[in-house]
Amino acid sequence: MQSLENIILYCLKQLNGERTIYSIYHLLNGKKSSQTIQDAHLYSLKKFFRIIEPLTREFFDTIVQRIFKKGWISKISDHQFLITASGEDQLKKHSLPRYLNGWEYQHLTNPFWERLSLLVQVISNLVYQENRYIPIQKNKDAHLWLKKMIKSFKRPRDELGRLLLSEVTNALERSADIEPEVVIYRLTGYRQIGLTAGQTAKMLKMENLEYHIEFINIIHFLIQTIETDSKRYPLLSSIFQGLRKNDSLTISARKTWDLLNKGFSIDDIVKLRHLKQSTIEDHLVEFALNLNEFSIETYVDKELQNKIINLSIQLQTRQLKLIRNSLSQASYFQIRLVLAKYGELQWN
């Protein structure tokens, strides 16, 4: 479990004892809470957001105990740890998966794989004029997309096959840091059934969760490669049609944002939505994290913003309590807003 161990070590290094070990678990699972979202941004951990949804708390605890016994982390409280010098050495010896970008690609990962695997299967069978086969993917949206896409290309079957092979091969050869077999063994084609994730992991002599991380790493690499050079990959870039969504807010936060833009105050929104003020404040922190156009000056004047930022840098902390103890005129909400808006920028 080298990759997962190293990811946990890296996260602990970034958190520097300011969050519990379970903040990492929630990050990897992609918990859509204001605290997890804020942690991802403030501690520069967005790339790991929701990369291991199958991770159970029990297995996570097992990995944490394993690296604790190896002496890579030290315990400072029941659920808080710091990385040790030997843990730092471990990080230096083994690089993290290079292409993970959970915050940016987590909503694209599954749809991209569904469309890619279905595209390979259908075009492969088209080339051999085979019409009797069971689609590898059941998602109706993926099927509708594929029918429209193939019609829009208006090319002979053989040409489509050559184009797809060329694009997939070229994309997978763009980096020496990945193992194409991690994805290739999963693909289904003419008279060829792709392996399951578990079967592929076994063939490559990898633990299932280790395989999952590398699979996600390569999918994110492909997404990045294809989107960056869409003209080079006309067939593969069509996979993204209708998938890109610019709305990074939770559904509840989006409703608050709409009301805020209509001129309602926080108190008004609390009454209209029958929610706690702390929930609406969580939404405002979401806006500060995700929306460049959202100004926090209505809630924190410029002078106080600068004091909070300077104190955070001076104390080398993002802990709300430590900053609040040294700056009593700022509320916890104001500190959260400032760190959400500028914390990551100031620290990196």
N, C-alpha and C positions, 0 to 999 in steps of 0.2 A: 504493500500500500504506500509506496514511496511518494507518489504524487499527492495523495490526500494528506499524508503526514507533513509534507513540505508546505502544502497550502495552509494547513492549520498553524504551522510554525510561522509562516509569513504573516498570517492574520494576527497572531499573538504579538509579533514584533511591532506591527502597525498600531495595535490597540494599546500597547505599553501599559497593561494593567488597569486601564480605564473602563473596561467593560468585562462582563463575565464570559466564561468560555462558551456559554450557550448563545451569545450574540453571534458567534461564528457559525454555530449550527443553524440559527435562523437565517443567516446570510446565505449559506449554501443551499438551504431549502427554498429561499426566495420568499420569506414571509413578508407580506405587504403591510407591515406595521410602520408607523412613522419613525420609531426608534431604529428599526433595521435599515430603512431607507436612508435615514440620516447617518447611521454608522457607515454604510457603503460609500457615501459621499465624503464625509469628514475624514475618514481614515484611508481614503484612496483604495477601497476594496471593491469597487463597482464591477470589476472584471469577474469576480467570483459569485456575483449575485445570481441565485437560482441555477447554478450549474449542476447541482446534485439533488434534485427533487426526491429520488428514491432513498436518500440517506435517512436511516432511522436513528432516533436518539440513543437507543441501546448500542448500536454499532459505533456511533460517534463517540460515546463514552469509552468504548473499548479501545478505539484509536488514541484517544486522549491519555488513557491509562498506559498504553503502550509507550508513547513518547515520553511520558512522565518517568516510567521505569528506566528508560534509556538515558535519563538525565538531561534531556533536551529542553525541559521546562521545569520551573520551580513553582511551588504552590504558595500563594500569598494570602489566600482565604479559601473558603469552601469551594467556590466556583471561579476563582480568579487565579491566573497563572502568568508568569513572565518567562520569556525565552531566555535560556542560559547561554553561556559562551559556547558550549558544545553544540547547542541548538543552532546558534549562529553559524558555526563551522559546517553543520549539516546542510544548511541553506546554501552556503557558498559552494559546496561540493556538487549539489544537484540542482539544476535549473528547474523552474516552474514551467508548466505547460505554457507555451509562448503565445498562443493565439486566443486564449479564453477571453471572452468579452460578454459576460452574462448580462450586464445592465443594458447593453446596446442590442444584443441579439437573442435574449431569452425568449421573446415573443415570436421570433422567426424560426428558431431551431427546429421544432417539430414540423411546422408546415413546410419548411424547406426540405426536410428529409422525406416527408410524404410525397411531395411533388417530384423530387429528384429520383427517388426509387421507382415511382410509378412511370415517370418519363423514360427511364432506362428500360423497364420491362416492356412497355407498349411499343417503343420504337424498335427494340430488338425483335419483337414478334412481328412487327410490320415488315421489317426487312426480309424475314423468312416467310411472309404471307401466311402467318399462323393466326387464326382468329379464335381458336378454342383454348382458352386458358383462364385461370382465376386471377383477377387483379390482386396484386400484393397489398394494395391499400384500399380500405373501404370508405374513406372520407369522400362524400359526394361532392364537396367543394373542389377537392383535388381532381376529381374526374371531370367536372365541368370545365375547370381551368385547362386541363389537358386537351379536351376536344376543341376548345376555342383556339388554343395555341397552335395545334397541328394544322388547323384550317388556315390560320393567318400566315403560316410560313409558306404554304403552297409549293412545296418542293417534293421531288420524287422520293420514294421510301429509302432507296439506297443512299441518296445524297443526305437525307436526314440522319441516317445511321452513321455515315462517315463524319458528318459535322459533330454529332454528339460524342463520338469516340475521340475525335480530335480535341474538343473542348474539355472533356473530363480528364483526358490524359495530360493535357497542357496544364490545367489547373492544379492537379495533384503533383505535378513535377516542379511546381514553382518554389517549393521549399524542401530543403534537405532535413528539416526538423520534424517531419511527420512520416508515419508509416501508412502508405495508401491502402495496404491490406486491411487495416482497421475498418475502412468503409467498403472497399471492393468486395470482400467476402460476403457482405450483407446484401449485395445487389442481385436481383432476380432478372433473368433474361430468357431468351429462347431455349427451352428445354434445360434450363439451369435454375434451380431454386436457391435463393440466397440463404445464408446461415442466419440463425437467430443471434442476438447479442451474446447469449450464454455460450453458444457453440463457437462463435468467433473468438471469444475470450479464451476458451479452452484450447482452440487451435493455436492461438498466439501465446499460450502459456501465461495468461494474465488473470489476475483476480477480477471478478465481475465489476466491482466498483472502480478499480483501476482502469479497466477497459472503458467503462462509461465515461470517465473523465477524458480519456484520450479521444474517444469518439466525438464528444462535444467539442473538444479542442480542434479537431479536424473540420467538423461542420462549420465552426466559427471561422476557421481559416478559409474555407471555400466561400462562405458568404462575403467575407472581406475582400477576397481576391476577385470574385466575380463583380461585386458592386464597384470596386475601384477601377476596373477595366472592362466595363460592360460592352464596349464595341468589339473587344476581342472574343467575348462570349455571348453572341446574340441569342443562342438557344438557351443556355443556362440562365442568362440574366432575365429571361421571360418568366422564370420561376417566381420572381418578386412581384409580379403584377398583382396589385390589390392586397399585398401583405404588409407593406410599409404603413405603419400608423404613427403619426407624430404625437399622439396623446399619451404622455407618460404619467398622467395622473390617475389615481384610483377613481372609481366611479363616484364614490361619495364626495371626494375632493372636487371633482369636476362640477358637481351640483352646487357646491359652495362657491366655486370660482364664478359660475354663471350669475349667482345672486350678488356676489361682490361687484361684478362688472355692471350690475344694474343699480348700484349705489347704496345697497344695504350695508349696514354696519355689522360688526361681530355680534352685538346684542340682538339686532334684528334677525340675523341668520339663526342664532341659537333658538329664538322663539319660533321662527317659521319652520325650522327643521326638527324641532323637539329633540335637540342634541345638547350635550354638555358643552360648556365653553371650552374646556380642554380639548374636546374633539375638533372644534372649529379651529382652535389654535394649531392643532396638529396639521390641519389642512393648509393653514398659512405657511407652516414650515415646509410642507410639500411644494407649495408654490415657489418659495425662496430657493429650494433645491433644483427645481425643474424648469421654471419659467423665467427667462432672462428679462422679460418685460415687467415682471412683478417688482415693484419698489417697496422696500420695507420702511421708508422714511416716515410713513404715516404712523408707524408703531414704535420706531426707534429713531431719534434724531441723529444727525450726522456725527455730532460730538460724542454721543454715547456709543455709537457704532465703533468709532476709532478707539475709544477707551477699551471696549470689549476685545477688539482684535489685538491691540497692543498688549493687553494683559494676558490673553491666551498665548501669544508668542513668548512673552516674558516668562510666564510660568511653565511654558512647554506642556500645555495641557488643553484638552477639549472638555474636561469634566466641568459640568455646569456648577456643581457645588463649590469647587475650588475658586472658580471665577466669581461666583456670587458672594463668597465670603470676603473677597477683596474689593468688591464693587457693589455695595449694598443698594445703590440707587437703581441698579438694573434688575428687572424681574427675570425669573427663569425663562419665561416666554421670550423676552427680548434677547437674552443671551442665545437661546436656541435659534432665533431668527437670524441673528448676525452670523453665527457660526455656519448656519445652513447656506446663507447667501455668499459669504466670503471665506469661510473657514478652510475649505479645500484649496482655494487659490492662494491664501496666505501661507499655507504650510508646505506647498509643493513647488 
